[in-house]
Structures are given as C-alpha cells and as structure tokens.
Amino acid sequence: MISTLPNTTSIPNHANIRLDIRTLQPQLVEWRRNFHQKPELGFQEQLTAEFICQKLKAWGIEHESGIAKTGIVAIIRGEKPGFGKVLAIRADMDALPIQEQNQVPYRSQHDGIMHACGHDGHTAIALGTAYYLHQHRDRFNGIVKIIFQPAEEGPGGAKPMITAGVLKNPDVDAIIGLHLWNNLPLGTVGVRSGALMAAVECFDCTILGQGGHGAMPHQTVDSIVVAAQVVNALQTIVSRNVNPLDAAVVTIGELHAGTKRNVIADTARMSGTIRYFNPDLADFFQNKIETVIAGVCASNGAKYDFQHYRLYPPVINHPDITHLVQSVATQVVETPLGVVPECQTMGGEDMSFFLQEVPGCYFFLGSANPQLNLAYPHHHPRFDFDETALAMGVEIFVGCVEKFLNNS
C-alpha cells in the first residue's frame, strides 16, 4: 500500500525565507519528486539533464549542456550597476544502485536505482536558485554559474567538468555547494572552515598462498591465515603511525577466500578504503599499507598483488567563503542548534576538486525530521528527507550570491 507523507509544499510564514522563495516551494517539491522518480547513475543522467535544460530554455537562461557527458552549466548575468565577480554554485545529479524501499507516491520508477543521498534535492535547489536569480537579475551584479554535475557517487564528474573548462570563460572567483544532511535536524546548517570531508582512497589486495588439504597444513601456505594477520596488522597503521590529532581510518570492507571447509585456500582477496583530513597524508598510506602486507606475506612464505586507487582529496573550505556562508545561514536557520561549526565526516565528496581550483565552501543543510520518519541515513534504501529544506537551500544560495557579488 502506498502511503503519503505530510505536506511539504508550503513552509511556515514565520520562516526567515523571503516570500518569493516561499512561493517557489511547491515547484521545488514537484521538481525534486520528478528527479526522485527517475533516478540515473553516474554519467547516465540523460533524463535529468533533459529536464533541467527544458526548464532553463523555457526561462531564457543561458546554458551549455553535454559537459563531461551529461553535465550542464547555466549562466545568470546580474544587471545591477557595478563591477561584478563570478560565483559558482555546484549541485550533483546522480543516484545510487540501491533498490528503494519507501512506499511513497514518488518512489523510484527505475528498478535497482534510487536517490538515496539527496542529490535529487540538490538539483531541485540549484534549479530553483537559477530561476529566482534570473527573475531578480536587477538585485545583483556580476555573474552566477550554476554547475549541474554528474557522477559524484563515482567515478567522479567534478574533475572532468573542470578539465572541460566550467571554471573558465568567465573565470570563477569562488564556489559554493551544499549537501542535504540527515545527520543534522531540519533547520540547521553544518559548516566549518578547513577540512569538512575526508580524502578517499581505495585498495585491493590478493594474498597468494599455496592450497592443500585442511588436514595437512604443513604442506600449504594458508592464505586465510595470512589475510587475517594482514587485517590485524593494518589496524596499527593509524593507531601507531598517524598523529593522534590527525583523524584517519583504514577499513577492510571485503574479504573473500575458500571454497570448502576441508580445503586450505590458495588465495584470499580483500578490499578496503582509506580516509583522512590532512592533505599531508596523501602520500603516506599507499606505501605504508603495502609495506605491512609485504612484511606479513614474507614472514609466512606468501606472495601478494596490491592495487591502490586515489579517488577524492579532502574537502577543504576556504575561511573567507566559509564566513560568507555562515553569515547568511545564521539569518536563515531558526532552531536552537542553528549553525553547527564543528561538523565533519569521514565521508568523501568530489566537490573537493572544485575547492582545489578556487576558494569555496561546501556545507551541510540539515534535512532530518524524526517526527515524520524522515531520518534514515544516507545510502539507506529508505532514505528520504524533509522537503522543507529545499526552500531553505535556495534562500541560502541566493543570500550568498547577493552578499558576495554586491560586496565585490
């Protein structure tokens, strides 16, 4: 049986959101639910891109599509007199390979694919921001670039878009972006200067032993025993090699070996992830992990194959742009928690590539509402969020545009 959620197409009149944006809330919800019903994986966001381009074209907003396959850049030129800078706003569009379990009217229509991280909301917020700014071009000078990015969940669309020149012509002076965040309640903003999200690295390792009969281990090199020692030894890398003031994580998420209880496996395969905030650790983990694996294997007479991959650097916010976001957010959120300054996560984000190129700030917009059963974590098959956050996101983006460009 399909259930309905409480109405989120309107927001309280007392909210610190301008009337024009409160009026836009029903459209934001409609757009978000359209995206939610038609989720697409990274670099496959054709329907999403077509929808966005149709809206931009209908509104007369200058834009370019097909960037890094499915990416879009919209350009809104302010008409207020004065010298203007260029501010970019970034939103990711892709979904995840998850089967949705929510029984709501707007549940995913694409089997095995779901917006389980809020990117449908990010896209709706960015689209609403584009619409509002285009309608109010006389309120700011300078230029706003709105970047609709594919493939944040992997393999990463930010870097290809940068390579394609989205930060050029005109050159971007600063960039902002948000992530709807069910780890914070509705009506809060998590933002801090410096490291907000972690670097992401991955590795695969195959232990090459020598199989044999389970009753005759002296004739074998037991890959499972070696793998177990490797897993334990890797836990000392952070605890005994990384400064305790530098948070870091090494996690083994997969370990596969063996075919039968009385057969000693000749190979064991494991995969893991590495997370850290400090950019100075970028060259540390790859060599250290392989050194540990090599040592354990040598002591047991085994060999190994090791592969390491760097995905995303840490998300590092610029202090000046962070202050801008904080100053605007303080005027929008209303709960006692308000702006949460020490909000970090070991999750990763390829917004980090944009922040390596230009000063910027990425922040979390609280979207959880346990009273409405909207508090499942990100990447959960029942993830959903309080859509009241959509108008809050537009208000914060618009406020940052006006404050950054008009004060330039």
Secondary structure, DSSP 8 states (H G I E B T S, - for coil): --------SS--TTSSS-HHHHHHHHHHHHHHHHHHHS---TT--HHHHHHHHHHHHHHT-EEEEEETTTEEEEEEE--SSS---EEEEEEE---BS------STT--SSTT-B--SSHHHHHHHHHHHHHHHHHTGGG--SEEEEEEE--TTTT-SHHHHHHTTTTTTTT-SEEEEEEEEEEEETT-EE--SEEEE-EEEEEEEEEE-B-EETT-GGGSB-HHHHHHHHHHHHHHHHHHHS-TTS-EEEEEEEEEE-SSTTEE-SEEEEEEEEEES-GGGTTTHHHHHHHHHHHHHHHHT-EEEEEEEEEE--EEE-HHHHHHHHHHHHHH--SSS-EESS--BS---THHHHHHHS-EEEEEEEEEBGGGTB---TT-TT----TTHHHHHHHHHHHHHHHHHHT-
